[in-house]
């Protein structure tokens, strides 16, 4: 019951933001709705106009505000680049969502069917893992997303009273919230996809180990050839069914990722710029707070630390989810390679070979734009790149001084 409430909370919150253009129905699950599509279109157009207007306002009115402070001008340039990328991310998210609405609905419906066909055969312990995933997503939405965005709004740290600064900040917080909820939708797909893969792997593992008992208990099974033949037929049917579900789930995940790969690419780029610019800002704050007390403040320092943590968490969770689902998708290859030195019928051997070949020839990794793989190695690469750019920026600042 609590899982259902958690999923409904995620659904209604993302529906209010216009990120779910489907209606929830108790009998049929998600179904297409003209009203929800119109709401998504309205939110998308309003967001595009509002963000574009605030960006132009800040750009035209405040461009020369920090011309006498080179470090602040550099930081401001990075922030404007960040805002531009985030603006493009939100626009592309709504565009891809509306453009591929029919395809996404079909993928989600099939995804749910595959999940139900696997979960029906699960025990209470497996259901507990679903509860933990839902609770983790709800906690992330409330604490990391809503909580930190609320702190950003309350702790503005703006000493200047221009309207453009407040407009820019308010719209930026809104866009940050939208981007984080888009990340939540991807995390939901990755987590439940990895869970479904995990249940497929458990059923496959039980089936293969049952066949392995023919080898460990040869004296027992040698006198029961009819029973062995029946078990082999059941195992072959199970392996063929799991192979079909595995391949179809892989195609669905790859299709959804291909639809949103450009927004994810822009999100990762924006996370890199945010981490670099805010760490450099904290360094400048500690070095020149005495000289520019009108621009530097404790509130700005606190917000920068929170913002770094916020984007780092988003990036880490997305990479972790991608890494876990790819690992679970490749695991059947290891399970099927268990050598069974016992008699198996031809159909069972062929089912094992086909499943193994399908796993080995399918790349289940999450590739973004064909440029990089989203996994934990990407997080390490991002950290080293951030470190290198920070060294360059610090050297640039030292040369100015």
C-alpha positions in Angstrom: 0.0 0.0 0.0 2.8 2.4 0.9 4.5 1.6 -2.4 1.4 2.6 -4.3 1.2 5.8 -2.4 4.8 6.6 -3.1 4.4 5.9 -6.9 1.2 8.1 -6.9 3.1 10.9 -5.2 5.8 10.7 -7.9 3.2 10.6 -10.6 1.1 13.6 -9.4 4.2 15.7 -8.6 5.7 15.1 -12.1 2.2 15.6 -13.7 1.9 19.0 -12.1 5.3 19.9 -13.6 4.0 18.7 -17.0 6.5 15.8 -17.3 3.9 13.0 -17.4 1.4 13.6 -20.3 -0.5 10.5 -19.4 -3.5 9.8 -17.2 -3.4 7.2 -14.5 -6.1 4.6 -14.6 -6.6 1.8 -12.1 -7.6 -0.7 -14.7 -5.4 0.1 -17.6 -2.5 1.9 -16.0 -1.2 4.9 -17.9 -3.2 5.9 -20.9 -3.0 8.8 -23.3 -4.9 11.9 -22.4 -5.6 15.0 -24.5 -6.0 17.2 -21.4 -2.7 16.0 -19.9 -0.9 16.6 -23.3 -2.3 20.1 -23.4 -1.1 20.7 -19.9 2.4 19.5 -20.8 2.4 21.7 -23.8 1.2 24.7 -21.7 3.9 24.1 -19.1 6.5 23.6 -21.8 5.7 26.8 -23.7 5.4 28.8 -20.4 8.8 27.6 -19.3 10.4 28.4 -22.6 9.0 31.9 -22.7 9.7 32.6 -19.0 13.2 31.3 -19.0 14.0 33.0 -22.3 12.7 36.4 -21.0 14.5 36.2 -17.7 17.8 35.3 -19.5 17.5 38.2 -21.9 16.7 40.5 -19.1 19.8 39.5 -17.1 22.0 39.6 -20.2 20.9 43.0 -21.3 20.7 44.8 -18.0 23.6 43.3 -16.1 26.3 42.5 -18.6 28.7 45.3 -17.4 27.9 45.1 -13.7 31.2 43.3 -12.8 33.4 44.7 -15.5 35.9 46.0 -12.9 36.1 42.6 -11.1 37.8 40.1 -13.5 37.2 37.1 -11.3 33.5 37.9 -10.9 33.2 38.5 -14.6 34.7 35.1 -15.3 32.4 33.4 -12.9 29.4 35.3 -14.3 30.3 34.1 -17.8 30.4 30.5 -16.6 27.0 31.0 -14.9 25.5 32.4 -18.1 26.8 29.5 -20.1 25.4 27.2 -17.4 22.0 28.9 -17.6 22.0 28.7 -21.4 22.7 24.9 -21.3 20.0 24.4 -18.7 17.6 26.3 -20.8 18.4 24.1 -23.8 18.0 21.0 -21.6 14.5 22.0 -20.4 13.4 22.9 -24.0 14.7 19.6 -25.4 13.0 17.6 -22.6 9.6 19.0 -23.4 10.2 18.8 -27.1 11.2 15.2 -27.0 8.4 14.3 -24.6 5.7 15.8 -26.8 7.2 14.6 -30.1 7.6 11.0 -28.9 4.5 10.8 -26.8 3.0 7.9 -28.6 6.2 5.9 -28.7 6.9 6.6 -25.0 3.4 5.4 -24.0 3.9 2.2 -25.9 7.3 1.6 -24.3 6.1 2.4 -20.8 3.1 0.1 -21.2 5.2 -2.8 -22.4 7.7 -2.1 -19.7 5.0 -2.4 -17.1 3.7 -5.7 -18.7 7.2 -7.2 -18.6 7.6 -6.1 -15.0 4.3 -7.6 -13.9 5.1 -10.9 -15.7 8.3 -11.2 -13.7 7.1 -9.8 -10.4 4.2 -12.2 -10.2 6.7 -15.0 -9.7 8.6 -13.1 -6.9 8.6 -13.6 -3.2 8.0 -11.0 -0.4 11.8 -10.4 -0.1 11.9 -9.2 -3.8 8.8 -7.0 -3.1 10.8 -5.4 -0.2 13.4 -4.3 -2.7 10.7 -2.5 -4.7 9.6 -0.7 -1.5 13.2 0.5 -0.9 13.5 1.8 -4.4 10.3 3.8 -4.2 11.1 5.1 -0.8 14.6 6.2 -2.0 13.1 8.0 -5.0 10.5 9.8 -2.8 13.1 10.7 -0.2 15.4 12.0 -3.0 12.6 14.1 -4.4 11.6 15.6 -1.0 15.1 16.1 0.5 17.5 16.6 -2.4 15.2 18.3 -4.9 12.4 20.2 -3.0 14.4 20.7 0.1 17.5 22.2 -1.5 15.6 24.3 -4.0 13.6 25.7 -1.0 16.9 26.6 0.7 18.1 28.2 -2.5 14.9 30.4 -2.6 15.1 31.3 1.1 18.8 32.0 1.3 19.1 34.3 -1.7 22.2 36.2 -0.6 21.5 39.0 -3.1 22.6 42.3 -1.6 21.7 44.3 -4.8 18.1 45.0 -5.2 17.7 45.0 -9.0 14.6 43.2 -10.2 16.6 41.3 -12.8 18.7 39.6 -10.2 15.7 38.3 -8.3 13.9 37.3 -11.6 17.0 35.4 -12.7 17.4 33.6 -9.4 13.7 32.6 -9.2 13.6 31.2 -12.7 16.9 29.5 -12.3 15.6 27.7 -9.2 12.5 26.6 -11.2 14.6 25.3 -14.0 16.9 23.4 -11.6 13.8 21.8 -10.1 12.5 20.8 -13.6 15.9 19.3 -14.5 16.1 17.3 -11.3 12.6 15.9 -11.8 13.5 14.8 -15.3 16.5 13.0 -13.7 14.0 11.3 -11.3 12.0 9.9 -14.2 15.2 8.5 -15.8 16.2 7.1 -12.4 12.8 5.5 -12.0 13.2 3.7 -15.3 16.8 2.6 -14.5 16.0 1.4 -11.0 12.9 -0.6 -12.0 14.7 -1.9 -15.1 17.6 -3.2 -13.0 15.1 -4.7 -10.7 13.3 -6.5 -13.5 16.7 -7.7 -14.9 17.5 -8.9 -11.4 14.3 -11.0 -11.2 15.0 -12.5 -14.6 18.5 -13.4 -13.4 17.2 -15.0 -10.3 14.7 -17.2 -12.2 17.4 -18.0 -14.7 19.9 -18.9 -11.9 17.3 -21.3 -10.3 16.7 -22.9 -13.7 20.4 -23.4 -14.5 21.2 -24.8 -11.0 18.4 -27.2 -11.3 20.0 -28.5 -14.5 23.3 -28.6 -12.8 21.9 -31.1 -10.3 21.9 -33.7 -13.0 25.7 -33.6 -12.7 26.0 -33.5 -8.9 23.4 -36.2 -8.4 24.0 -38.5 -11.4 23.2 -41.7 -9.6 19.8 -40.3 -8.6 18.8 -38.9 -12.0 20.2 -41.8 -14.1 17.2 -43.9 -13.1 14.7 -41.2 -13.8 15.1 -40.4 -17.5 11.4 -39.4 -18.0 11.6 -36.9 -15.2 14.8 -35.5 -16.6 13.2 -35.1 -20.0 10.3 -33.2 -18.4 12.6 -31.0 -16.4 14.6 -30.2 -19.5 11.5 -29.2 -21.4 10.3 -27.0 -18.6 13.8 -25.4 -18.4 13.9 -24.8 -22.1 10.5 -23.1 -22.0 11.6 -20.9 -19.1 14.9 -20.0 -20.7 13.2 -19.1 -24.0 10.7 -17.0 -22.1 13.3 -15.2 -20.1 15.4 -14.6 -23.2 12.5 -12.9 -24.9 11.7 -10.7 -21.9 15.4 -9.8 -21.5 15.8 -8.8 -25.1 12.6 -6.9 -25.2 13.4 -5.0 -22.0 16.9 -4.2 -23.4 15.3 -2.7 -26.6 12.9 -0.6 -24.5 15.6 0.8 -22.3 17.8 1.6 -25.3 14.9 3.2 -27.2 13.9 5.5 -24.2 17.6 6.5 -23.7 18.0 7.3 -27.4 15.0 9.6 -27.2 16.4 11.6 -24.3 20.1 11.2 -25.0 20.6 14.8 -26.0 19.0 16.3 -22.8 21.1 13.9 -20.8 24.2 15.1 -22.6 23.4 18.7 -21.9 22.6 17.8 -18.2 26.0 16.2 -17.8 27.7 19.2 -19.5 25.9 21.5 -17.2 26.8 19.5 -14.1 30.5 19.8 -15.1 30.2 23.6 -15.6 28.3 24.0 -12.3 30.9 22.1 -10.3 33.8 23.9 -11.9 32.3 27.4 -11.6 31.0 27.0 -8.0 34.2 25.5 -6.7 36.2 28.3 -8.3 33.7 30.8 -6.8 34.3 29.3 -3.3 38.0 29.7 -3.9 37.6 33.3 -5.0 35.2 34.0 -2.1 37.8 32.9 0.5 40.6 34.8 -1.3 38.9 38.2 -2.0 36.0 38.5 0.4 37.7 41.5 2.1 38.0 43.4 -1.1 34.5 42.8 -2.5 32.2 42.5 0.4 29.3 44.0 -1.6 29.4 41.0 -4.0 30.7 38.2 -1.7 28.7 37.0 1.2 28.2 34.1 3.5 24.9 33.3 1.8 26.5 33.0 -1.6 29.2 30.7 -0.1 26.6 28.5 1.5 24.5 28.4 -1.7 27.5 27.5 -3.8 28.4 24.5 -1.5 24.7 23.3 -1.6 24.6 23.7 -5.4 27.8 21.7 -5.8 26.4 18.9 -3.7 23.0 19.1 -5.5 24.5 18.6 -9.0 27.1 16.0 -7.8 24.2 13.9 -6.3 22.2 14.1 -9.5 25.2 13.1 -11.6 26.3 10.3 -9.3 22.8 8.8 -9.0 22.3 8.9 -12.7 25.6 7.2 -13.4 25.0 4.7 -10.6 21.6 3.7 -12.0 23.1 3.3 -15.5 26.0 1.2 -14.2 23.7 -1.1 -12.2 21.2 -1.7 -15.0 24.0 -2.5 -17.4 25.6 -4.9 -14.9 22.3 -6.7 -14.3 21.6 -6.9 -18.1 25.0 -8.6 -18.7 24.7 -11.1 -15.7 22.9 -13.8 -17.7 26.0 -14.3 -19.7 27.8 -15.5 -16.6 24.9 -17.6 -15.4 24.6 -19.4 -18.7 28.3 -20.2 -18.9 27.9 -22.6 -16.0 29.3 -25.9 -17.4 26.8 -28.8 -16.9 28.7 -32.1 -17.5 25.5 -34.1 -17.8 23.0 -35.2 -20.4 20.7 -32.4 -21.7 18.3 -32.7 -24.6 19.0 -30.8 -27.8 16.4 -28.2 -27.3 17.7 -27.2 -23.9 21.2 -26.9 -25.1 20.0 -24.8 -28.0 18.0 -22.5 -25.7 21.1 -22.0 -23.5 23.3 -21.2 -26.6 20.7 -18.7 -28.0 20.3 -16.8 -24.7 24.1 -16.7 -24.2 24.7 -15.5 -27.8 21.9 -12.8 -27.4 23.5 -11.4 -24.2 27.0 -11.4 -25.6 26.0 -9.7 -28.9 23.8 -7.0 -27.2 25.5 -3.9 -25.8 23.4 -3.1 -22.7 25.5 -0.1 -21.6 23.9 3.3 -21.5 25.6 5.3 -24.3 24.9 9.0 -24.6 25.1 10.3 -28.1 27.6 7.7 -29.1 30.3 9.8 -27.3 30.6 8.2 -23.8 29.2 5.5 -21.6 27.2 6.7 -18.6 28.6 4.6 -15.7 30.8 4.9 -12.6 33.9 5.3 -14.9 32.3 8.4 -16.3 32.1 9.9 -12.7 35.8 9.3 -12.2 36.6 10.8 -15.6 34.4 13.8 -14.7 36.2 14.3 -11.4 39.6 14.2 -13.0 38.5 16.7 -15.7 37.0 19.1 -13.1 40.3 18.9 -11.1 42.3 19.8 -14.3 40.2 22.7 -15.2 40.2 24.1 -11.6 44.0 24.0 -11.7 43.9 26.1 -14.9 41.5 28.6 -13.4 43.5 29.0 -10.2 46.6 29.6 -12.3 44.7 32.2 -14.3 43.6 33.9 -11.2 47.1 33.9 -9.7 48.5 35.5 -12.9 45.9 38.3 -12.7 47.0 39.0 -9.1 
